[in-house]
């Protein structure tokens, strides 16, 4: 007989008995499957009874109608692992999830439609959502608690009151859940501000709160909604990092104080994050408030378990508190992850990006430059090339809509870098104008290489198409482009040659090396390199950038073999063709 989870008055009840949710967030898509059981067991042993996860639409449906629930995306295996460890589950399928994740979890192909209206009662958009939900929910239904599984609750949308107030949209999602057989407890989650709750809640659906402090007073925000359980769906125990900013930390005692308050009030909570994991590949999102701010590759979040699954002071203090509260015996913990120092690895082969364009890109012709989404590209680099013919006196070259980081080449010589993060700086624009002062007499080639740094995942600026929108020389619109889309998903087609001592260290280049290793975790330190991506045995570890705060990329031991291949794509310049693989992370 299946368990029953429900609300009775102001209490959650499991099989008729009061039940407090002590949950920790862990996203299956940010942790390799080989480590799911280890992290979930550590969650259980810390006194938690539930795991919470978002669901990432962009990875599950990378192309319209093509679905993937294998390997790192096998959410059923993740939930079954949790169930085997006697953990319940909260699932938050979106369709929008924020999560500092690329485009808030939306697939980039939604933006191919120039008229798309997201997160509202738009028929076209909701049609795509329904197609996705039909597939996702067919996978999840056996895992509902009503069907003998461990999913006790699912969320409708995500922090919608921070974005809009379309109740027809929220109710359309609610109806979709019912029509597709989702019969567990449904909830919304929003910040404690009345504006957010007014926009994000709907009648008949449990409202929950998101906050990181002041638990003693935060639940006052739920009073207008009657006698409902006190639930903090996101208790922020830390924070995420942007490139070029300081690394965020939070003391263990500060976190513990808030959890003590939850227990004092008899409230339920979900710690966001319990284990943050990693934004592997191109999956780190961006914010846009005062300006464009892309998120780093690490999603450590100052969580009780580190990015590589090790214990922290916060973990041990929370464990003691929760276990004592529930009368749980504190048994021996699994050992900390084994780490390894490999040392310096020489990169001995090179493949120039521009020399390999035909091998690793698709070529398109376009009268005007468009975003990569219109060419069917979701991530990576995009290169626009055009010829200027005739006689043009010295004029300002203007490139509009750079999303997000552009290298500008004139007759194959780099003349400027345009960084969207600095777009509001007057002095940066003045400097750019001096660099982009060009003349033509005969024929000149203009090339613009753009690196997409993660689509905006929160707020009003989510229509974040990548590439450029317009090029002008003086007051003339420049037209007729050859466009190369470079998704960086086919590096086996690169043509490498031996790296020579006089190789150009300041042009976009792939550098390859080899190293031996054990199956233990480590970090790839990118000191001496500027900006780019690292691939180990074909797996994209993510983005590096010397502006920090992250200086090394997490390399899970599960990816390693006895002999390994590493490829670094350096898009700017490097000092020496060698990297260091070490046992410690590097932040600064």
C-alpha positions as CSV (number, residue, x, y, z in Angstrom):
1,X,0.0,0.0,0.0
2,X,1.4,3.4,-1.0
3,X,2.2,6.0,1.6
4,X,0.0,9.1,1.8
5,X,1.4,12.7,2.2
6,X,-1.1,15.5,2.8
7,X,-1.8,18.8,4.6
8,X,-4.1,18.8,7.7
9,X,-4.6,22.3,9.0
10,X,-1.1,23.8,9.6
11,X,0.7,20.4,9.5
12,X,2.2,18.2,6.9
13,X,1.1,14.6,7.6
14,X,2.5,11.3,6.4
15,X,0.1,8.4,6.8
16,X,-2.0,10.5,9.2
17,X,0.9,11.5,11.5
18,X,2.5,15.0,11.7
19,X,5.6,15.1,9.6
20,X,8.3,17.8,9.4
21,X,10.2,18.2,6.1
22,X,13.9,18.4,6.7
23,X,15.2,18.6,3.1
24,X,18.4,19.4,1.4
25,X,18.8,20.5,-2.3
26,X,20.9,18.5,-4.6
27,X,20.6,18.7,-8.4
28,X,21.2,15.4,-10.2
29,X,22.4,17.3,-13.2
30,X,25.2,19.0,-11.3
31,X,26.7,15.8,-9.9
32,X,28.0,12.8,-11.8
33,X,25.8,9.7,-11.3
34,X,28.7,7.8,-9.8
35,X,28.5,10.1,-6.8
36,X,24.7,10.3,-6.3
37,X,24.6,7.6,-3.7
38,X,27.5,9.0,-1.7
39,X,26.0,12.5,-1.5
40,X,22.5,11.3,-0.7
41,X,23.8,9.0,2.0
42,X,25.6,12.0,3.6
43,X,22.3,13.9,3.4
44,X,20.5,11.1,5.2
45,X,23.2,10.7,7.8
46,X,23.0,14.4,8.6
47,X,19.5,14.0,9.8
48,X,17.6,15.0,6.7
49,X,14.6,13.0,5.5
50,X,14.1,14.5,2.0
51,X,16.0,15.6,-1.0
52,X,14.9,18.4,-3.4
53,X,15.9,18.8,-7.0
54,X,15.0,21.0,-9.9
55,X,14.5,19.5,-13.4
56,X,16.5,21.1,-16.3
57,X,14.3,21.3,-19.4
58,X,17.3,22.5,-21.6
59,X,19.2,19.3,-21.1
60,X,16.3,16.9,-21.2
61,X,15.0,18.4,-24.5
62,X,18.1,19.9,-26.2
63,X,16.3,19.9,-29.5
64,X,12.6,20.2,-30.0
65,X,11.1,16.7,-29.6
66,X,14.4,15.0,-28.8
67,X,14.5,13.8,-25.2
68,X,17.3,12.6,-23.0
69,X,16.9,10.8,-19.6
70,X,20.1,8.8,-19.7
71,X,23.3,9.0,-17.7
72,X,23.7,12.3,-15.8
73,X,20.0,13.0,-16.7
74,X,18.6,9.8,-15.4
75,X,16.3,11.4,-12.8
76,X,14.5,8.2,-12.1
77,X,17.7,6.5,-11.1
78,X,18.5,9.5,-8.9
79,X,15.1,9.3,-7.2
80,X,15.3,5.5,-6.8
81,X,18.7,5.9,-5.1
82,X,17.2,8.4,-2.7
83,X,14.2,6.0,-2.0
84,X,16.6,3.1,-1.3
85,X,18.2,5.4,1.4
86,X,14.7,6.2,2.9
87,X,14.7,9.7,1.6
88,X,11.6,11.4,0.3
89,X,11.8,13.8,-2.7
90,X,10.6,17.2,-3.7
91,X,10.7,17.8,-7.4
92,X,10.6,21.2,-9.0
93,X,10.1,20.8,-12.8
94,X,9.7,24.4,-13.8
95,X,9.3,24.8,-16.7
96,X,11.5,27.7,-15.4
97,X,13.8,27.0,-12.6
98,X,16.3,29.9,-12.3
99,X,18.9,28.0,-10.3
100,X,21.8,30.1,-11.7
101,X,21.4,27.7,-14.6
102,X,21.7,28.5,-18.3
103,X,18.5,30.4,-19.4
104,X,16.8,29.4,-16.1
105,X,16.4,25.9,-17.5
106,X,14.7,26.9,-20.7
107,X,16.0,25.3,-23.9
108,X,17.7,27.9,-26.1
109,X,15.6,26.8,-29.1
110,X,12.6,28.6,-27.7
111,X,14.4,31.8,-28.7
112,X,14.5,30.9,-32.4
113,X,11.0,32.3,-32.5
114,X,11.4,36.0,-32.5
115,X,7.9,36.5,-31.1
116,X,8.0,34.0,-28.3
117,X,6.4,35.1,-25.0
118,X,7.8,33.2,-22.1
119,X,6.4,32.6,-18.6
120,X,2.9,33.7,-19.5
121,X,-0.5,32.5,-20.8
122,X,0.8,32.3,-24.4
123,X,-0.5,29.5,-26.5
124,X,2.7,28.7,-28.4
125,X,4.9,28.7,-25.3
126,X,2.4,26.6,-23.3
127,X,2.3,24.2,-26.2
128,X,6.0,23.6,-25.9
129,X,5.7,23.3,-22.1
130,X,2.9,20.7,-22.5
131,X,5.0,18.6,-24.9
132,X,7.8,18.6,-22.4
133,X,5.6,17.9,-19.4
134,X,3.9,15.0,-21.2
135,X,7.3,13.3,-21.6
136,X,8.7,14.3,-18.2
137,X,5.6,13.4,-16.2
138,X,5.4,10.0,-17.9
139,X,8.9,9.3,-16.5
140,X,8.1,10.7,-13.0
141,X,4.6,9.3,-12.4
142,X,5.9,5.9,-11.1
143,X,8.0,7.8,-8.6
144,X,5.0,9.7,-7.0
145,X,4.3,8.7,-3.4
146,X,0.7,7.9,-4.5
147,X,2.2,5.2,-6.8
148,X,4.6,3.8,-4.3
149,X,7.5,6.1,-5.0
150,X,9.1,8.8,-2.9
151,X,8.0,12.1,-4.5
152,X,5.9,13.8,-1.9
153,X,5.4,17.2,-3.5
154,X,6.0,19.1,-6.8
155,X,6.3,22.8,-7.5
156,X,4.4,24.9,-10.0
157,X,6.7,27.3,-11.9
158,X,9.4,28.9,-9.7
159,X,9.5,32.2,-7.8
160,X,7.0,33.5,-10.3
161,X,6.2,36.6,-8.2
162,X,9.7,37.8,-8.8
163,X,8.8,38.0,-12.5
164,X,5.1,38.3,-13.3
165,X,1.5,38.1,-12.2
166,X,-0.3,36.1,-14.8
167,X,-2.6,33.9,-12.8
168,X,-4.1,32.4,-16.0
169,X,-0.6,31.1,-16.7
170,X,-0.1,29.6,-13.3
171,X,-3.5,28.0,-13.3
172,X,-2.9,26.6,-16.8
173,X,0.2,24.8,-15.4
174,X,-1.8,23.6,-12.4
175,X,-4.5,22.2,-14.8
176,X,-1.7,20.6,-16.9
177,X,-0.4,18.7,-13.8
178,X,-3.8,17.3,-13.1
179,X,-4.5,16.3,-16.7
180,X,-1.2,14.5,-16.9
181,X,-1.7,12.5,-13.7
182,X,0.3,14.4,-11.1
183,X,-1.7,13.8,-7.9
184,X,0.8,14.7,-5.2
185,X,0.9,17.9,-3.1
186,X,1.5,21.0,-5.3
187,X,3.1,24.2,-4.1
188,X,4.5,27.6,-5.2
189,X,7.6,29.3,-3.8
190,X,8.3,33.0,-3.6
191,X,10.2,35.6,-1.6
192,X,8.8,37.0,1.6
193,X,7.8,40.4,0.1
194,X,4.1,40.8,-0.3
195,X,4.5,41.9,-4.0
196,X,6.2,38.5,-4.8
197,X,3.6,36.5,-3.0
198,X,0.8,38.4,-4.6
199,X,2.2,37.7,-8.1
200,X,3.3,34.1,-7.5
201,X,0.6,32.4,-5.5
202,X,-2.7,30.8,-6.7
203,X,-5.8,29.7,-4.9
204,X,-5.8,26.1,-3.7
205,X,-2.0,25.7,-4.0
206,X,0.3,25.8,-0.9
207,X,2.4,28.9,-0.7
208,X,6.0,28.4,0.5
209,X,8.8,30.9,1.2
210,X,12.4,31.5,0.1
211,X,14.8,33.4,2.3
212,X,18.2,33.1,3.9
213,X,17.9,34.8,7.2
214,X,15.4,36.1,9.8
215,X,13.5,32.9,10.1
216,X,12.1,34.2,13.4
217,X,9.9,36.7,11.5
218,X,9.9,35.5,7.9
219,X,6.9,33.3,8.3
220,X,4.7,36.3,9.1
221,X,4.5,36.7,5.3
222,X,2.2,33.6,5.2
223,X,-0.4,35.0,7.6
224,X,-2.7,36.3,4.8
225,X,-2.9,32.8,3.4
226,X,-4.6,31.2,6.4
227,X,-3.6,28.3,8.5
228,X,-0.9,26.7,6.3
229,X,2.2,24.8,7.2
230,X,5.4,26.9,7.7
231,X,7.7,25.8,4.9
232,X,10.8,27.5,3.7
233,X,11.3,26.0,0.3
234,X,14.7,27.6,-0.2
235,X,16.7,28.4,2.9
236,X,19.8,30.0,1.4
237,X,22.8,28.7,3.4
238,X,25.2,30.4,1.1
239,X,25.4,32.1,-2.3
240,X,26.8,31.8,-5.8
241,X,29.7,33.6,-7.4
242,X,29.9,35.8,-10.5
243,X,33.1,36.1,-12.6
244,X,35.1,39.1,-11.4
245,X,33.5,39.3,-8.0
246,X,34.6,38.0,-4.5
247,X,34.0,34.4,-3.5
248,X,30.9,34.2,-1.1
249,X,31.2,32.4,2.2
250,X,28.9,32.0,5.2
251,X,29.9,31.0,8.7
252,X,28.6,27.7,10.2
253,X,27.1,29.4,13.2
254,X,25.1,31.8,11.1
255,X,23.5,28.9,9.2
256,X,23.0,26.9,12.4
257,X,21.2,29.8,14.1
258,X,18.6,29.9,11.4
259,X,18.0,26.2,11.5
260,X,17.6,26.3,15.2
261,X,14.9,28.9,14.7
262,X,13.1,26.6,12.2
263,X,13.1,23.8,14.8
264,X,11.9,26.2,17.5
265,X,8.9,27.3,15.4
266,X,8.1,23.7,14.3
267,X,8.7,24.7,10.7
268,X,9.8,22.6,7.7
269,X,12.7,23.7,5.5
270,X,14.7,22.8,2.4
271,X,18.4,23.8,2.6
272,X,19.4,25.4,-0.7
273,X,22.0,24.0,-1.3
274,X,23.0,20.9,0.7
275,X,25.3,19.9,-2.1
276,X,25.8,22.4,-4.9
277,X,27.9,20.6,-7.4
278,X,29.2,22.0,-10.6
279,X,27.9,24.0,-13.7
280,X,29.6,21.6,-16.1
281,X,29.8,22.5,-19.8
282,X,28.0,25.6,-20.9
283,X,25.4,25.4,-18.1
284,X,26.3,28.3,-15.9
285,X,23.7,31.1,-16.2
286,X,24.0,34.8,-15.8
287,X,22.3,37.7,-14.0
288,X,21.5,41.1,-15.3
289,X,20.7,43.7,-12.7
290,X,23.1,46.7,-12.7
291,X,24.8,45.0,-15.6
292,X,25.6,41.6,-17.1
293,X,27.1,39.2,-14.6
294,X,27.8,35.6,-15.7
295,X,28.1,32.9,-13.0
296,X,31.2,30.9,-12.4
297,X,31.6,27.1,-13.2
298,X,31.6,26.0,-9.5
299,X,28.3,25.9,-7.7
300,X,29.8,25.1,-4.3
301,X,27.3,27.6,-2.8
302,X,29.1,27.4,0.6
303,X,26.9,24.3,1.1
304,X,27.4,21.7,4.0
305,X,28.9,19.4,1.4
306,X,31.5,20.9,-0.8
307,X,31.5,20.9,-4.6
308,X,33.6,17.6,-4.4
309,X,31.4,16.1,-1.7
310,X,33.6,16.7,1.4
311,X,32.3,17.6,4.8
312,X,32.4,21.1,6.2
313,X,32.1,22.6,9.7
314,X,28.5,23.5,8.8
315,X,27.8,19.9,7.9
316,X,28.9,18.5,11.3
317,X,27.1,21.2,13.3
318,X,23.8,20.7,11.4
319,X,24.1,17.0,11.7
320,X,24.5,17.2,15.5
321,X,21.5,19.5,15.8
322,X,19.1,17.5,13.5
323,X,20.1,14.1,14.9
324,X,19.7,15.2,18.5
325,X,16.3,16.8,17.7
326,X,15.0,13.6,16.1
327,X,16.7,11.1,18.5
328,X,18.8,9.7,15.6
329,X,22.0,7.8,16.5
330,X,25.0,9.4,14.9
331,X,26.7,6.5,13.2
332,X,30.1,6.6,11.5
333,X,30.3,8.7,8.4
334,X,31.6,7.6,5.0
335,X,35.2,8.8,4.5
336,X,36.0,12.1,2.8
337,X,36.7,11.9,-1.0
338,X,40.2,10.8,-1.9
339,X,42.0,13.5,-3.8
340,X,45.1,13.3,-6.0
341,X,48.0,15.6,-7.0
342,X,49.1,14.9,-10.5
343,X,51.3,18.0,-10.9
344,X,52.3,19.7,-14.2
345,X,50.9,18.5,-17.5
346,X,52.5,19.7,-20.7
347,X,50.2,20.5,-23.6
348,X,52.2,19.3,-26.6
349,X,49.7,19.7,-29.6
350,X,47.8,22.6,-31.0
351,X,44.9,23.2,-33.4
352,X,44.1,26.8,-34.3
353,X,40.4,27.7,-34.1
354,X,40.3,29.6,-37.3
355,X,42.3,26.9,-39.2
356,X,39.7,24.3,-38.0
357,X,36.5,26.3,-38.6
358,X,35.3,24.1,-41.5
359,X,35.8,21.0,-39.4
360,X,34.0,22.0,-36.2
361,X,31.4,24.6,-37.4
362,X,28.4,24.8,-39.6
363,X,28.4,27.6,-42.2
364,X,25.4,29.9,-42.8
365,X,24.9,32.9,-45.0
366,X,23.0,35.9,-43.6
367,X,22.3,39.4,-45.0
368,X,22.3,40.7,-41.4
369,X,23.9,39.2,-38.3
370,X,21.5,37.3,-36.1
371,X,21.6,35.5,-32.7
372,X,23.0,32.0,-32.7
373,X,19.5,30.6,-31.8
374,X,18.2,31.6,-35.2
375,X,20.9,29.3,-36.8
376,X,19.9,26.4,-34.5
377,X,22.8,26.8,-32.1
378,X,22.4,26.7,-28.3
379,X,25.9,27.3,-26.9
380,X,29.6,27.8,-27.6
381,X,31.1,30.3,-30.0
382,X,29.8,32.0,-33.1
383,X,31.9,33.7,-35.8
384,X,30.6,36.4,-38.2
385,X,32.7,37.4,-41.2
386,X,32.1,39.9,-43.9
387,X,34.1,41.8,-46.6
388,X,34.2,45.6,-46.9
389,X,34.8,46.6,-50.5
390,X,35.5,50.0,-51.9
391,X,36.9,53.1,-50.4
392,X,35.9,54.1,-46.8
393,X,37.5,57.0,-45.1
394,X,38.5,56.5,-41.4
395,X,35.2,55.9,-39.5
396,X,33.9,54.5,-36.3
397,X,33.0,50.8,-36.5
398,X,30.0,50.1,-34.2
399,X,29.0,46.6,-33.1
400,X,25.6,46.4,-31.4
401,X,24.1,43.8,-29.2
402,X,27.3,41.9,-28.2
403,X,26.1,38.9,-26.1
404,X,28.5,38.3,-24.5
405,X,32.2,38.6,-25.2
406,X,33.5,39.5,-28.7
407,X,36.9,39.5,-30.3
408,X,37.0,41.9,-33.3
409,X,39.4,41.2,-36.2
410,X,40.2,43.6,-39.0
411,X,42.2,42.0,-41.8
412,X,42.8,39.0,-39.4
413,X,44.4,41.3,-36.8
414,X,42.6,41.6,-33.5
415,X,41.7,45.2,-32.9
416,X,39.4,45.1,-29.9
417,X,37.6,43.0,-27.3
418,X,34.1,44.0,-26.4
419,X,33.0,42.7,-23.0
420,X,29.3,42.9,-22.2
421,X,30.1,43.0,-18.5
422,X,31.7,46.5,-19.1
423,X,29.0,47.8,-21.5
424,X,27.9,50.6,-19.1
425,X,31.3,52.0,-18.6
426,X,31.8,55.3,-20.4
427,X,35.6,54.9,-20.4
428,X,35.3,51.4,-21.8
429,X,33.2,52.8,-24.7
430,X,35.7,55.6,-25.3
431,X,38.5,53.1,-25.4
432,X,36.6,50.9,-27.8
433,X,35.9,53.8,-30.2
434,X,39.6,54.6,-30.4
435,X,40.3,51.0,-31.3
436,X,37.4,50.6,-33.7
437,X,38.5,53.5,-36.0
438,X,39.1,51.9,-39.4
439,X,39.4,52.7,-43.1
440,X,39.1,50.7,-46.2
441,X,40.8,51.1,-49.6
442,X,40.0,48.1,-51.8
443,X,38.9,45.1,-49.7
444,X,39.1,44.4,-46.0
445,X,37.9,41.5,-43.9
446,X,35.9,42.0,-40.8
447,X,35.6,39.1,-38.3
448,X,33.7,39.0,-35.0
449,X,34.1,36.0,-32.7
450,X,31.6,35.9,-29.9
451,X,31.7,33.7,-26.8
452,X,28.3,33.1,-25.2
453,X,28.7,33.3,-21.4
454,X,25.4,31.8,-20.3
455,X,21.9,33.2,-20.9
456,X,20.3,35.3,-18.2
457,X,18.5,33.1,-15.7
458,X,16.6,35.6,-13.6
459,X,14.5,38.7,-14.0
460,X,13.1,40.7,-16.9
461,X,16.1,40.4,-19.3
462,X,15.8,36.7,-20.0
463,X,15.3,37.1,-23.8
464,X,19.0,36.8,-24.0
465,X,19.9,35.8,-27.6
466,X,23.6,35.3,-28.1
467,X,25.9,36.8,-30.8
468,X,25.5,40.3,-32.2
469,X,22.6,42.2,-33.7
470,X,24.1,44.9,-36.0
471,X,27.3,46.3,-37.4
472,X,27.7,49.9,-38.7
473,X,30.6,51.7,-40.3
474,X,29.8,55.4,-39.7
475,X,26.1,55.6,-40.6
476,X,26.1,52.6,-43.0
477,X,24.7,49.2,-42.0
478,X,27.2,46.5,-42.9
479,X,25.6,43.5,-44.5
480,X,26.3,40.1,-46.2
481,X,27.8,37.7,-43.6
482,X,29.3,34.2,-43.6
483,X,28.4,32.9,-40.1
484,X,30.1,29.9,-38.5
485,X,28.2,28.3,-35.6
486,X,30.8,26.6,-33.3
487,X,28.9,24.5,-30.6
488,X,32.2,22.9,-29.4
489,X,30.6,19.5,-29.2
490,X,32.7,17.8,-31.9
491,X,36.4,18.3,-30.9
492,X,37.3,14.9,-32.3
493,X,37.2,16.6,-35.7
494,X,40.1,18.9,-34.8
495,X,43.3,18.6,-36.7
496,X,46.2,18.8,-34.2
497,X,49.9,19.3,-34.9
498,X,52.9,19.3,-32.7
499,X,53.2,22.6,-30.7
500,X,56.3,24.5,-31.7
501,X,58.3,27.0,-29.7
502,X,57.3,29.9,-32.0
503,X,53.5,29.2,-31.9
504,X,51.2,32.2,-31.6
505,X,50.1,32.4,-27.9
506,X,47.6,35.1,-28.5
507,X,45.1,33.6,-31.0
508,X,42.2,31.3,-30.2
509,X,43.7,27.8,-30.1
510,X,43.1,24.3,-28.8
511,X,46.0,22.8,-26.9
512,X,46.1,19.1,-26.2
513,X,48.1,17.0,-23.7
514,X,48.0,13.7,-22.0
515,X,48.4,12.5,-18.4
516,X,48.2,9.4,-16.2
517,X,45.9,9.3,-13.2
518,X,44.0,7.3,-10.6
519,X,40.3,7.5,-10.2
520,X,40.4,10.2,-7.6
521,X,39.1,13.7,-7.6
522,X,41.4,16.7,-8.4
523,X,41.4,20.3,-9.8
524,X,42.8,21.7,-13.0
525,X,44.6,24.9,-12.1
526,X,44.5,27.4,-15.1
527,X,47.2,29.8,-13.8
528,X,48.9,31.4,-16.9
529,X,45.8,31.0,-19.1
530,X,43.2,33.8,-19.7
531,X,39.8,32.6,-20.7
532,X,38.3,29.5,-22.2
533,X,37.2,25.9,-21.6
534,X,38.7,22.6,-20.5
535,X,37.8,19.2,-21.8
536,X,39.0,15.9,-20.2
537,X,38.4,12.7,-22.1
538,X,35.7,14.5,-24.1
539,X,33.9,15.9,-21.1
540,X,33.5,19.7,-20.8
541,X,34.5,20.6,-17.3
542,X,33.3,24.2,-17.9
543,X,34.6,27.7,-18.3
544,X,37.7,29.3,-16.7
545,X,38.6,33.0,-16.6
546,X,41.6,34.6,-15.0
547,X,39.4,37.4,-13.5
548,X,38.4,34.8,-10.8
549,X,37.3,34.2,-8.2
550,X,37.5,30.6,-9.4
551,X,41.0,29.7,-10.6
552,X,40.7,25.9,-10.9
553,X,38.1,23.6,-12.4
554,X,36.8,20.5,-10.5
555,X,37.8,17.3,-12.2
556,X,35.8,14.3,-10.8
557,X,37.8,11.1,-10.5
558,X,34.9,9.2,-12.2
559,X,35.9,10.8,-15.5
560,X,39.5,9.6,-15.3
561,X,41.2,6.6,-16.7
562,X,44.8,5.3,-16.4
563,X,45.7,7.4,-19.5
564,X,43.8,10.6,-20.1
565,X,43.5,13.4,-22.8
566,X,43.0,17.0,-21.9
567,X,42.1,19.8,-24.4
568,X,42.2,23.4,-23.4
569,X,40.5,26.0,-25.6
570,X,42.2,29.3,-24.9
571,X,40.3,32.1,-26.6
572,X,42.8,35.0,-25.7
573,X,46.3,34.3,-24.7
574,X,48.4,32.0,-22.5
575,X,51.9,32.2,-20.9
576,X,53.1,28.6,-21.1
577,X,51.6,25.4,-22.6
578,X,51.2,23.5,-19.3
579,X,48.6,23.2,-16.6
580,X,48.7,21.9,-13.1
581,X,46.4,19.2,-11.8
582,X,46.2,19.4,-8.0
583,X,44.3,18.1,-5.0
584,X,43.1,21.5,-3.8
585,X,40.6,24.0,-5.2
586,X,41.8,27.5,-6.1
587,X,39.8,30.6,-5.2
588,X,41.1,34.2,-5.1
